[in-house]
Amino acid sequence: MEEILSEQVVLDGKRVTATLDGSGVLQWRGERNGQLVVYNDLIGYSSLGSNIVLYTFKMTESTRFCGKGLPGRKRKDMVMEFTGDAAHRLWSDAIQQTLNESGRPKRLLVIVNPFGGQGTGKKVFTTSVEPLLKAAGISYTMRETQFFRHAKELAKEIDPSQFDGVVCVSGDGVLVEVLNGLLERPDWERAIKMPIGIIPAGTGNGMAKSVLEHVGEPCDAASATFLVIRGQTQPLDVATAKQSNVKFHSILMLTWGLVADVDIESEKLRWMGALRLDVYTLMRICNLRRYNGHIYYIPAPGYEGTGTPFNGELETTTLLKSSEGDSDRIAVKNGYTGPLQTSSSQWRDLEGPFILIWLNNVPWCSTDIHTAPHAKFSDGYLDLIIMKDCPKWALLNLLLKVESGGHIKSKYVEYIKVKAFRLDPAGQYGSDAQGGYVDIDGEVLARNRDSMGDASNDIMQYGPPIEVTVEQGLATIFCPP
Ligand SMILES: Nc1ncnc2c1ncn2[C@@H]1O[C@H](COP(=O)(O)OP(=O)(O)OP(=O)(O)O)[C@@H](O)[C@H]1O
């Protein structure tokens, strides 16, 4: 690649020849050798007299104790000393230009959930996020969430002309609130174009894990912040769950059966901390439930092998089509209502009982559950996992493989990419107790009678059909393609 600058400088006290080429690679040769890629390894820089201080954040194979640790990014400041002002100016202009070319954000709204995870959201912001944003020269407005669903209100109020992105320092819950807030605005088409970033600071960090795993980086707050700083984005599919005129926009998953039962009912073991999920999963497997019900779905090409073609009429919950003639969506004045109802001729159906149904938009639903290894951020499909029957020993074995994604190879698991999905949930099979929850992005969407908790505040009702459709690449996330 063509050199744009070459200079004799002193770098951290060593004489070297530094070169910067057109692809943004900064190299040094002489008393020490090395290189960095400006857009990829540099948080920012500052000028100190005729010196430039480079704030580097390069990937290293970290060594911990005696053995090798996990790869991760390490911050190091390097000082380049120039002999004159002219050279200093040339170099700082060239570095700035290289950073500008990669489309870095300049102004961010940062939403921090102080109660995320073990109540560490604020600490994560001050120790990992803020120092990097400052070093990158990004101006930011930080808002702490002060009540349940405050993030949704903030997303509804945000002025898109004032920010280049909105970043959540939280778990997945606040992120999903921001998505729903943006999509419920009258100007949702403009608002949803604003890139969304996620810094893991909650108990459920499935989106952060999916994004960081995609770029081969560890799931930590500093690595996630640097991804936002680098500014590269990609589209993200958005699923919309609908029941009559009630809707909920989702970017992670919908689940019914075993996983939803564990997620919600294990709350009663919260005093156990992280162990509660494992302990409650074991309890549920020993006393395995199956649920009656029916699912319908439109498979992606190549996934037509399961279920049977459905030739009947599915009554829909579709709203009126926009009078402006938007052909892809149904648009109403008060926000986005989801993609158009898809033709019923391609539906397939499958009758219960089911052990579990798991509908995923991204590969990871938490940092250690690789639910849907084939899920892509914007392929326009949801990855549906179905389990109808499974011996208890095989189920236990299978759940042990969920961290690696190995569970999908089991003969008891069906893995189907779908364009649309419909769930008609019913109560427990072979039991007088009803029970059952539909869980979406970590929130109870609907619960049946005999279930834990109060159903009166649930978003939807348990029993009537819940329809899920997906719109390809509707949202944008800070994540390199
Ligand atoms: N100040 C607050 N008071 C009460 N609830 C809040 C506050 N701030 C945020 N919340 C709520 O906390 C919930 C969870 O947030 P988030 O996803 O960031 O954390 P989490 O630790 O991953 O969540 P969870 O505890 O559900 O696993 C959201 O529903 C959000 O509305």
The ligand as a MOL file (V3000), in Angstrom:
LIG
                    3D

  0  0  0     0  0            999 V3000
M  V30 BEGIN CTAB
M  V30 COUNTS 31 33 0 0 0
M  V30 BEGIN ATOM
M  V30 1 N -33.8020 2.5730 38.3410 0
M  V30 2 C -34.5070 1.5010 38.0430 0
M  V30 3 N -35.4290 1.0170 38.8970 0
M  V30 4 C -36.1500 -0.0930 38.6090 0
M  V30 5 N -35.9940 -0.8280 37.4690 0
M  V30 6 C -35.0910 -0.3900 36.5960 0
M  V30 7 C -34.2920 0.7680 36.8170 0
M  V30 8 N -33.4630 0.9440 35.7640 0
M  V30 9 C -33.7480 -0.0620 34.8920 0
M  V30 10 N -34.7100 -0.8620 35.3870 0
M  V30 11 C -35.2810 -2.0660 34.7910 0
M  V30 12 O -34.3780 -3.1540 34.9610 0
M  V30 13 C -34.7190 -4.1810 34.0230 0
M  V30 14 C -33.5200 -5.0170 33.6580 0
M  V30 15 O -32.5290 -4.2430 33.0890 0
M  V30 16 P -31.2270 -4.8350 32.3860 0
M  V30 17 O -31.5990 -5.7220 31.2810 0
M  V30 18 O -30.3320 -3.6890 32.1140 0
M  V30 19 O -30.5200 -5.6560 33.5550 0
M  V30 20 P -30.3240 -7.1990 33.8680 0
M  V30 21 O -29.5270 -7.2960 35.1130 0
M  V30 22 O -29.7600 -7.9420 32.7010 0
M  V30 23 O -31.8010 -7.6360 34.0630 0
M  V30 24 P -32.4720 -8.8130 34.8760 0
M  V30 25 O -32.3800 -8.4330 36.3200 0
M  V30 26 O -33.8790 -8.7720 34.3050 0
M  V30 27 O -31.7450 -10.0690 34.5350 0
M  V30 28 C -35.4020 -3.4490 32.8750 0
M  V30 29 O -36.7130 -3.9440 32.7820 0
M  V30 30 C -35.4310 -1.9780 33.3020 0
M  V30 31 O -36.6280 -1.3060 32.9540 0
M  V30 END ATOM
M  V30 BEGIN BOND
M  V30 1 1 1 2
M  V30 2 1 2 3
M  V30 3 2 2 7
M  V30 4 2 3 4
M  V30 5 1 4 5
M  V30 6 2 5 6
M  V30 7 1 6 7
M  V30 8 1 6 10
M  V30 9 1 7 8
M  V30 10 2 8 9
M  V30 11 1 9 10
M  V30 12 1 10 11
M  V30 13 1 11 12
M  V30 14 1 11 30
M  V30 15 1 12 13
M  V30 16 1 13 14
M  V30 17 1 13 28
M  V30 18 1 14 15
M  V30 19 1 15 16
M  V30 20 2 16 17
M  V30 21 1 16 18
M  V30 22 1 16 19
M  V30 23 1 19 20
M  V30 24 2 20 21
M  V30 25 1 20 22
M  V30 26 1 20 23
M  V30 27 1 23 24
M  V30 28 2 24 25
M  V30 29 1 24 26
M  V30 30 1 24 27
M  V30 31 1 28 29
M  V30 32 1 28 30
M  V30 33 1 30 31
M  V30 END BOND
M  V30 END CTAB
M  END
